[in-house]
């Protein structure tokens, strides 16, 4: 796979222009042949005149044999110079056309074209999850490929998404919006607009502008959520695709360690108890077929990072999703969290994150586990400890005992937030792909 991909990467910038080049080449040859037929005598007289002019100017300091050789090389140099000038002229014309249609692009058009062509021939990547973990990972992947499919959990019932579910009866748009923005190639003003959140009271307080835009697009499309996301994707010029794991309305139902049963993602997290069993409500929902197709065609599938019970596992509980992952020939990687999450994985080690997934999902859905072994600063740990989060212990040996392969390393971001660095994570995963 790696050799084929490297060849595709090398040839990527030429994709789509071979037809034009061939037409141009044959057109030039045809024109030259026609000119020779129509004006053969004149060309011969002109060539004799130029050859005689060059020869006479060099006869005083070169002998006859040397003169012929120099004239030959001058002719070759002029031929190369002519081709170069032709290429530069075509490039300048194309640049001018691009600037005419898109005045915001003033330089680097050739580099931009080459970059987009290379990304278009990047690996087929599928990322499953939700929350900030998934959107952060997507920002890393879009630097290596535009063949990305984000399959997003749709069980969120809190915040702006929760209010829109109640008011409009729609699929929660929040995590999908985050993924759209993460993959966007649009102008910064547009992505900032989608990310804007209303504050300071009022009926719109807490709502994200992106959520409201998606809601408007759903209504405009007469309730067609799929069409609304396609339109938003075009507006943001995203690299890849963002899709829900199901188009059905679905929530979460949990059995806690004290025997209590509770419904709703927000209520489950707020309960602060260990989760014994997690189910979908209703349980019989239909997986989104394009998501299953993307899994079947993928080169690599990333599960996580994200809240293990409310972002990662819900996707895997969709009927048919775990089976599709099991049958996929892709490299499947679970990206374990760096910090625990209050109310879900309060004291979990890395192996306990893996164990929680295996307990809830009966199929084996990944073969690799990416585990952070870097250690945050004491100041960072103290700050997170104050809000009920601790560092995830990288107990690698226990994960190996489960029959899984480990991808260890320092994958932390060098910021005040203890989270994954998407560049480090994706760079490592590219080496696993052999790229």
Secondary structure as UniProt FT lines:
FT   HELIX           2..12
FT   TURN            13..17
FT   HELIX           18..38
FT   HELIX           40..58
FT   TURN            59..61
FT   HELIX           64..101
FT   TURN            103..104
FT   HELIX           109..120
FT   STRAND          125..129
FT   HELIX           131..141
FT   TURN            142..144
FT   STRAND          148..152
FT   HELIX           159..168
FT   HELIX           174..182
FT   HELIX           188..195
FT   TURN            203..206
FT   HELIX           209..220
FT   TURN            221..223
FT   HELIX           225..236
FT   STRAND          241..244
FT   STRAND          251..256
FT   TURN            257..258
FT   STRAND          261..263
FT   HELIX           265..271
FT   STRAND          275..281
FT   HELIX           289..297
FT   STRAND          300..304
FT   HELIX           308..312
FT   HELIX           313..317
FT   TURN            319..320
FT   HELIX           321..327
FT   STRAND          331..335
FT   TURN            342..344
FT   TURN            346..347
FT   HELIX           350..360
FT   STRAND          368..372
FT   HELIX           378..385
FT   TURN            386..388
FT   HELIX           396..401
FT   TURN            402..403
FT   STRAND          405..409
FT   HELIX           422..432
FT   TURN            433..434
//
